Amino acid sequence: MSALSRTQVRQVVGLTIAAAVLLVGLRVLRGGPKLSHMDFVTGGPGALEFCNAADPRFVPVVSRASPVALTLRAPVPAVANRPIEVDLTLRTNTGKPIGPAALLPTGAQKLNILLVDPDLADFQTAETEVGSAEGAWSFRFTPHRHGLYRVFADFTPRATDQEMYGSADLPVGGDQHVLQIEAPRATPADVFERDGLRLTLRTGKTVRAREPAELDLTVQRLDGSAISLRAVDGAAARLTAFDRDRTGLVNLRPDSPPRPTADRAERLVFKVTLADPGPYVFWARVDAGAGVVSAPFGLEVRP
């Protein structure tokens, strides 16, 4: 066999370099199987619906057939008042991984994690990090109570351009009576004061199931000084509602920009439709410059 010519050597080297660059590029892009709109549709009367930003509604995530599956895994058992890192795998029901390339930003992240304990007293959000495998994510948080925490994922598939939710449960151990940090219990009050702020949540009329409702959230400083709100998860404020049994949620953005009031407060309006009557807890999150402040409000929805 004759030796390769210089031209042939250059061609082989060029092809080798091109192949190496292509492999590196594929690793960077980390593209898994291409997902279509039908990968996020289950069909049937019991199927989970997409979120409609123009008509926000409570979504019964747990009781409906979901096209996505969340799997949680922690290296050690979760214990109240101890930080823990949790690995999360997000896939379609057909087993296709859902990585960052398959998602559009929803608020400030591509995958938003919302956690709440059985009493709806400890509500938290967590920042997500992308794992080494396609469809692998992770997040850190410190549970303040014990029991079966419900973990909701809020995301927007690129294939649908519509927001949707998924859920999974994470058991948390610990003695409820020796917790050093006690999250505030949600009570049916419309005023909540914390960290120098007063948050007020009111409705203009009785909130009834399956009827659009308008909620007014006002935020002001206790010392009466001027206030300016910073973004929380990509919105001027957030209002997240759970039913008592945690069968689902709705993660609301204000319907319009904040409006200043005569008493130097900021007023935000949220619109929502709640499917079933009963007690709900709305967790408001605002940032007036010193970090996010969370406040729970109880709301009874009438038939």
PyMOL commands that set and color helices and strands:
alter all, ss='L'
color gray80, all
select helices_A, chain A and resi 6-29+37-40+100-102+176-178
alter helices_A, ss='H'
color red, helices_A
select strands_A, chain A and resi 68-73+78-79+84-92+103-104+111-116+123-126+128-130+136-141+147-157+164-173+191-194+197-203+212-221+238-243+249-252+259-260+266-273+278-287+292-301
alter strands_A, ss='S'
color yellow, strands_A
deselect
rebuild
show_as cartoon
